[in-house]
Amino acid sequence: MVLFSQARKMIMSKTGGHYPAPLKILDVLSSAYGKTQKEALRIESKAFGELAITDVSKRLIDLFFATEKIKKQTGAEGYKLDPKDKAQHLGVLGAGVMGGGIAQLAASKNLPVRMKDIDYKGLALGISSANKLFQGLVKKRKLSRREADIKLALISSTTDYSGFGGIDLVVEAVVENMDVKKNAVGHRAREGERAAGERRRHALLQSGA
């Protein structure tokens, strides 16, 4: 059938054939079409049994439990977190798609974000990426347009380190080049100390890689 042929092409374009389940589901639908409920359930259960024992299934199950485990970690084992330790202002070193995504996530939680890049082109891409994510939430009706605009306004940008003096959490999201990363982090440390003065003595620097 043309429907199943087109569906298979769409699945392959999205998964590259690396995930057997979507294709198997399509096979089940095709095989069970026009069959009785009993026959269809037999076809479905047989396919499920075949999928359940594949290496992909095992790895995905491992990934699920690893993801659930990491959600419970604080990154500060042996240290009791205090509500007053919660970050109040986020800095992002490096804009672009990755920096914009990090900024959008923070802004979605109502956290003010200061995003820094070496030029306005990178900053424009970062803001655009954040806006695209917010508009996606609007389209899914998870946010109103007004709520999305308010949250996007929490993200400001700069080509220097102005506004970083009062930031207590900085996420590094610069290009994947170790020399560039070292330079950005070292520069941030020096400029941060100079800008902060006596207002803030400590800040946490986190890599987004």
BALOBA-1460 file (C-alpha; in Angstrom, 3 decimals):
// residues 209
<rec num="1" residu="m" x="0.000" y="0.000" z="0.000"/>
<rec num="2" residu="v" x="1.159" y="3.530" z="-0.777"/>
<rec num="3" residu="l" x="0.386" y="4.602" z="2.813"/>
<rec num="4" residu="f" x="2.795" y="2.076" z="4.338"/>
<rec num="5" residu="s" x="5.447" y="2.806" z="1.698"/>
<rec num="6" residu="q" x="5.390" y="6.529" z="2.465"/>
<rec num="7" residu="a" x="5.349" y="5.847" z="6.221"/>
<rec num="8" residu="r" x="8.451" y="3.653" z="5.860"/>
<rec num="9" residu="k" x="10.291" y="6.410" z="3.983"/>
<rec num="10" residu="m" x="9.391" y="8.923" z="6.700"/>
<rec num="11" residu="i" x="10.559" y="6.584" z="9.464"/>
<rec num="12" residu="m" x="13.871" y="5.939" z="7.729"/>
<rec num="13" residu="s" x="14.445" y="9.664" z="7.235"/>
<rec num="14" residu="k" x="13.977" y="10.278" z="10.946"/>
<rec num="15" residu="t" x="15.715" y="7.206" z="12.450"/>
<rec num="16" residu="g" x="18.243" y="6.270" z="9.781"/>
<rec num="17" residu="g" x="17.203" y="2.684" z="10.431"/>
<rec num="18" residu="h" x="18.937" y="2.636" z="13.814"/>
<rec num="19" residu="y" x="15.743" y="1.934" z="15.768"/>
<rec num="20" residu="p" x="13.930" y="-1.295" z="14.781"/>
<rec num="21" residu="a" x="10.722" y="-0.630" z="16.741"/>
<rec num="22" residu="p" x="9.113" y="1.972" z="14.422"/>
<rec num="23" residu="l" x="9.648" y="-0.247" z="11.377"/>
<rec num="24" residu="k" x="8.396" y="-3.294" z="13.260"/>
<rec num="25" residu="i" x="5.254" y="-1.396" z="14.289"/>
<rec num="26" residu="l" x="4.666" y="-0.557" z="10.645"/>
<rec num="27" residu="d" x="5.110" y="-4.221" z="9.697"/>
<rec num="28" residu="v" x="2.618" y="-5.234" z="12.379"/>
<rec num="29" residu="l" x="0.034" y="-2.733" z="11.133"/>
<rec num="30" residu="s" x="0.523" y="-3.930" z="7.583"/>
<rec num="31" residu="s" x="0.338" y="-7.637" z="8.505"/>
<rec num="32" residu="a" x="-2.612" y="-7.210" z="10.847"/>
<rec num="33" residu="y" x="-4.643" y="-5.169" z="8.374"/>
<rec num="34" residu="g" x="-7.913" y="-6.975" z="7.620"/>
<rec num="35" residu="k" x="-7.208" y="-9.743" z="10.173"/>
<rec num="36" residu="t" x="-9.374" y="-10.705" z="13.127"/>
<rec num="37" residu="q" x="-8.561" y="-9.276" z="16.545"/>
<rec num="38" residu="k" x="-7.159" y="-12.631" z="17.688"/>
<rec num="39" residu="e" x="-4.863" y="-12.887" z="14.673"/>
<rec num="40" residu="a" x="-3.779" y="-9.252" z="15.008"/>
<rec num="41" residu="l" x="-2.900" y="-9.711" z="18.691"/>
<rec num="42" residu="r" x="-0.869" y="-12.815" z="17.817"/>
<rec num="43" residu="i" x="1.101" y="-10.844" z="15.220"/>
<rec num="44" residu="e" x="1.649" y="-7.978" z="17.679"/>
<rec num="45" residu="s" x="2.801" y="-10.204" z="20.561"/>
<rec num="46" residu="k" x="5.236" y="-12.064" z="18.293"/>
<rec num="47" residu="a" x="6.744" y="-8.778" z="17.104"/>
<rec num="48" residu="f" x="7.027" y="-7.459" z="20.668"/>
<rec num="49" residu="g" x="8.877" y="-10.600" z="21.758"/>
<rec num="50" residu="e" x="11.341" y="-10.209" z="18.891"/>
<rec num="51" residu="l" x="11.993" y="-6.550" z="19.750"/>
<rec num="52" residu="a" x="12.337" y="-7.114" z="23.500"/>
<rec num="53" residu="i" x="15.474" y="-9.242" z="23.146"/>
<rec num="54" residu="t" x="17.388" y="-7.047" z="20.706"/>
<rec num="55" residu="d" x="20.585" y="-5.243" z="21.706"/>
<rec num="56" residu="v" x="18.903" y="-1.934" z="20.881"/>
<rec num="57" residu="s" x="16.124" y="-2.686" z="23.367"/>
<rec num="58" residu="k" x="18.644" y="-3.540" z="26.090"/>
<rec num="59" residu="r" x="20.668" y="-0.383" z="25.451"/>
<rec num="60" residu="l" x="17.557" y="1.802" z="25.484"/>
<rec num="61" residu="i" x="16.483" y="0.276" z="28.792"/>
<rec num="62" residu="d" x="19.974" y="0.956" z="30.187"/>
<rec num="63" residu="l" x="19.722" y="4.535" z="28.894"/>
<rec num="64" residu="f" x="16.338" y="5.000" z="30.555"/>
<rec num="65" residu="f" x="17.569" y="3.876" z="33.979"/>
<rec num="66" residu="a" x="20.785" y="5.906" z="33.627"/>
<rec num="67" residu="t" x="18.711" y="8.985" z="32.788"/>
<rec num="68" residu="e" x="16.437" y="8.432" z="35.769"/>
<rec num="69" residu="k" x="19.464" y="7.984" z="38.033"/>
<rec num="70" residu="i" x="21.164" y="11.183" z="36.857"/>
<rec num="71" residu="k" x="17.971" y="13.153" z="37.525"/>
<rec num="72" residu="k" x="18.385" y="12.393" z="41.222"/>
<rec num="73" residu="q" x="22.015" y="13.529" z="41.347"/>
<rec num="74" residu="t" x="22.851" y="17.026" z="42.507"/>
<rec num="75" residu="g" x="26.456" y="17.132" z="41.341"/>
<rec num="76" residu="a" x="27.448" y="17.928" z="44.903"/>
<rec num="77" residu="e" x="27.695" y="14.600" z="46.692"/>
<rec num="78" residu="g" x="28.423" y="14.902" z="50.370"/>
<rec num="79" residu="y" x="27.147" y="18.461" z="50.421"/>
<rec num="80" residu="k" x="23.705" y="19.289" z="51.702"/>
<rec num="81" residu="l" x="22.127" y="21.785" z="49.354"/>
<rec num="82" residu="d" x="20.455" y="24.775" z="50.904"/>
<rec num="83" residu="p" x="17.594" y="26.657" z="49.161"/>
<rec num="84" residu="k" x="19.592" y="29.875" z="49.480"/>
<rec num="85" residu="d" x="22.320" y="28.294" z="47.322"/>
<rec num="86" residu="k" x="19.979" y="28.310" z="44.328"/>
<rec num="87" residu="a" x="21.384" y="30.255" z="41.377"/>
<rec num="88" residu="q" x="19.702" y="33.608" z="40.871"/>
<rec num="89" residu="h" x="21.444" y="34.746" z="37.665"/>
<rec num="90" residu="l" x="22.901" y="32.618" z="34.856"/>
<rec num="91" residu="g" x="25.724" y="33.533" z="32.506"/>
<rec num="92" residu="v" x="26.305" y="31.669" z="29.237"/>
<rec num="93" residu="l" x="29.701" y="31.833" z="27.506"/>
<rec num="94" residu="g" x="29.107" y="31.271" z="23.815"/>
<rec num="95" residu="a" x="25.775" y="31.831" z="22.141"/>
<rec num="96" residu="g" x="24.838" y="30.013" z="18.951"/>
<rec num="97" residu="v" x="22.363" y="27.145" z="18.920"/>
<rec num="98" residu="m" x="23.742" y="25.448" z="22.034"/>
<rec num="99" residu="g" x="24.066" y="28.620" z="24.086"/>
<rec num="100" residu="g" x="20.609" y="29.726" z="22.982"/>
<rec num="101" residu="g" x="19.162" y="26.394" z="24.062"/>
<rec num="102" residu="i" x="20.771" y="26.645" z="27.494"/>
<rec num="103" residu="a" x="19.575" y="30.235" z="27.865"/>
<rec num="104" residu="q" x="16.035" y="29.270" z="26.837"/>
<rec num="105" residu="l" x="15.911" y="26.439" z="29.362"/>
<rec num="106" residu="a" x="17.008" y="28.755" z="32.175"/>
<rec num="107" residu="a" x="14.640" y="31.543" z="31.095"/>
<rec num="108" residu="s" x="11.770" y="29.050" z="30.937"/>
<rec num="109" residu="k" x="12.379" y="28.567" z="34.676"/>
<rec num="110" residu="n" x="12.255" y="32.353" z="35.150"/>
<rec num="111" residu="l" x="16.024" y="32.676" z="35.618"/>
<rec num="112" residu="p" x="17.607" y="35.866" z="34.208"/>
<rec num="113" residu="v" x="20.310" y="35.015" z="31.661"/>
<rec num="114" residu="r" x="23.293" y="37.019" z="30.378"/>
<rec num="115" residu="m" x="24.644" y="35.485" z="27.169"/>
<rec num="116" residu="k" x="28.131" y="36.429" z="25.928"/>
<rec num="117" residu="d" x="29.694" y="35.824" z="22.527"/>
<rec num="118" residu="i" x="32.579" y="37.332" z="20.558"/>
<rec num="119" residu="d" x="30.324" y="38.937" z="17.930"/>
<rec num="120" residu="y" x="26.730" y="39.999" z="17.297"/>
<rec num="121" residu="k" x="26.199" y="37.282" z="14.706"/>
<rec num="122" residu="g" x="26.646" y="34.591" z="17.365"/>
<rec num="123" residu="l" x="24.403" y="36.469" z="19.778"/>
<rec num="124" residu="a" x="21.700" y="36.853" z="17.124"/>
<rec num="125" residu="l" x="21.803" y="33.107" z="16.483"/>
<rec num="126" residu="g" x="21.555" y="32.394" z="20.205"/>
<rec num="127" residu="i" x="18.554" y="34.679" z="20.707"/>
<rec num="128" residu="s" x="16.928" y="33.290" z="17.558"/>
<rec num="129" residu="s" x="17.429" y="29.712" z="18.790"/>
<rec num="130" residu="a" x="15.898" y="30.539" z="22.163"/>
<rec num="131" residu="n" x="12.969" y="32.279" z="20.500"/>
<rec num="132" residu="k" x="12.393" y="29.309" z="18.196"/>
<rec num="133" residu="l" x="12.158" y="27.001" z="21.211"/>
<rec num="134" residu="f" x="9.707" y="29.317" z="22.950"/>
<rec num="135" residu="q" x="7.580" y="29.579" z="19.813"/>
<rec num="136" residu="g" x="7.527" y="25.794" z="19.686"/>
<rec num="137" residu="l" x="6.019" y="25.782" z="23.174"/>
<rec num="138" residu="v" x="3.463" y="28.362" z="22.067"/>
<rec num="139" residu="k" x="2.523" y="26.191" z="19.108"/>
<rec num="140" residu="k" x="2.037" y="23.229" z="21.452"/>
<rec num="141" residu="r" x="-0.063" y="25.498" z="23.686"/>
<rec num="142" residu="k" x="2.238" y="25.002" z="26.647"/>
<rec num="143" residu="l" x="2.816" y="28.761" z="26.816"/>
<rec num="144" residu="s" x="0.829" y="31.759" z="25.684"/>
<rec num="145" residu="r" x="2.543" y="34.235" z="23.333"/>
<rec num="146" residu="r" x="2.690" y="36.753" z="26.155"/>
<rec num="147" residu="e" x="4.318" y="34.253" z="28.521"/>
<rec num="148" residu="a" x="6.867" y="33.322" z="25.835"/>
<rec num="149" residu="d" x="7.711" y="36.984" z="25.212"/>
<rec num="150" residu="i" x="8.149" y="37.650" z="28.944"/>
<rec num="151" residu="k" x="10.482" y="34.681" z="29.352"/>
<rec num="152" residu="l" x="12.474" y="35.550" z="26.214"/>
<rec num="153" residu="a" x="12.971" y="39.058" z="27.641"/>
<rec num="154" residu="l" x="14.874" y="37.459" z="30.539"/>
<rec num="155" residu="i" x="17.718" y="36.744" z="28.104"/>
<rec num="156" residu="s" x="20.131" y="39.619" z="27.503"/>
<rec num="157" residu="s" x="23.308" y="39.560" z="25.423"/>
<rec num="158" residu="t" x="26.736" y="41.149" z="25.289"/>
<rec num="159" residu="t" x="30.044" y="40.938" z="23.424"/>
<rec num="160" residu="d" x="32.032" y="41.752" z="26.564"/>
<rec num="161" residu="y" x="31.638" y="40.777" z="30.211"/>
<rec num="162" residu="s" x="29.380" y="43.612" z="31.255"/>
<rec num="163" residu="g" x="26.624" y="42.326" z="33.486"/>
<rec num="164" residu="f" x="28.623" y="39.304" z="34.657"/>
<rec num="165" residu="g" x="29.599" y="40.804" z="38.000"/>
<rec num="166" residu="g" x="26.440" y="39.668" z="39.784"/>
<rec num="167" residu="i" x="26.174" y="36.243" z="38.148"/>
<rec num="168" residu="d" x="26.531" y="33.188" z="40.378"/>
<rec num="169" residu="l" x="26.399" y="30.390" z="37.764"/>
<rec num="170" residu="v" x="28.190" y="30.419" z="34.408"/>
<rec num="171" residu="v" x="27.751" y="27.730" z="31.751"/>
<rec num="172" residu="e" x="30.441" y="27.433" z="29.079"/>
<rec num="173" residu="a" x="28.969" y="26.689" z="25.632"/>
<rec num="174" residu="v" x="31.689" y="27.859" z="23.244"/>
<rec num="175" residu="v" x="32.779" y="26.089" z="20.053"/>
<rec num="176" residu="e" x="34.282" y="22.598" z="20.504"/>
<rec num="177" residu="n" x="37.889" y="23.724" z="20.384"/>
<rec num="178" residu="m" x="39.957" y="23.219" z="23.537"/>
<rec num="179" residu="d" x="42.175" y="26.268" z="22.996"/>
<rec num="180" residu="v" x="39.113" y="28.463" z="22.508"/>
<rec num="181" residu="k" x="37.467" y="26.953" z="25.579"/>
<rec num="182" residu="k" x="40.544" y="27.549" z="27.742"/>
<rec num="183" residu="n" x="40.804" y="31.122" z="26.565"/>
<rec num="184" residu="a" x="37.110" y="31.810" z="27.190"/>
<rec num="185" residu="v" x="37.136" y="30.257" z="30.655"/>
<rec num="186" residu="g" x="40.378" y="31.964" z="31.666"/>
<rec num="187" residu="h" x="39.175" y="35.312" z="30.353"/>
<rec num="188" residu="r" x="35.870" y="34.887" z="32.171"/>
<rec num="189" residu="a" x="37.658" y="34.206" z="35.451"/>
<rec num="190" residu="r" x="39.846" y="37.291" z="35.155"/>
<rec num="191" residu="e" x="37.099" y="39.612" z="33.943"/>
<rec num="192" residu="g" x="34.637" y="38.225" z="36.458"/>
<rec num="193" residu="e" x="36.935" y="38.966" z="39.349"/>
<rec num="194" residu="r" x="37.529" y="42.478" z="38.082"/>
<rec num="195" residu="a" x="33.843" y="43.182" z="37.416"/>
<rec num="196" residu="a" x="32.536" y="41.637" z="40.604"/>
<rec num="197" residu="g" x="34.815" y="43.508" z="42.980"/>
<rec num="198" residu="e" x="33.460" y="43.063" z="46.476"/>
<rec num="199" residu="r" x="29.915" y="42.337" z="45.355"/>
<rec num="200" residu="r" x="30.383" y="38.610" z="44.716"/>
<rec num="201" residu="r" x="33.423" y="36.553" z="45.573"/>
<rec num="202" residu="h" x="32.291" y="33.149" z="44.289"/>
<rec num="203" residu="a" x="30.616" y="31.808" z="41.169"/>
<rec num="204" residu="l" x="30.211" y="28.295" z="39.795"/>
<rec num="205" residu="l" x="31.556" y="27.625" z="36.284"/>
<rec num="206" residu="q" x="29.994" y="24.668" z="34.457"/>
<rec num="207" residu="s" x="30.813" y="23.228" z="31.038"/>
<rec num="208" residu="g" x="27.867" y="22.612" z="28.748"/>
<rec num="209" residu="a" x="29.776" y="19.981" z="26.781"/>
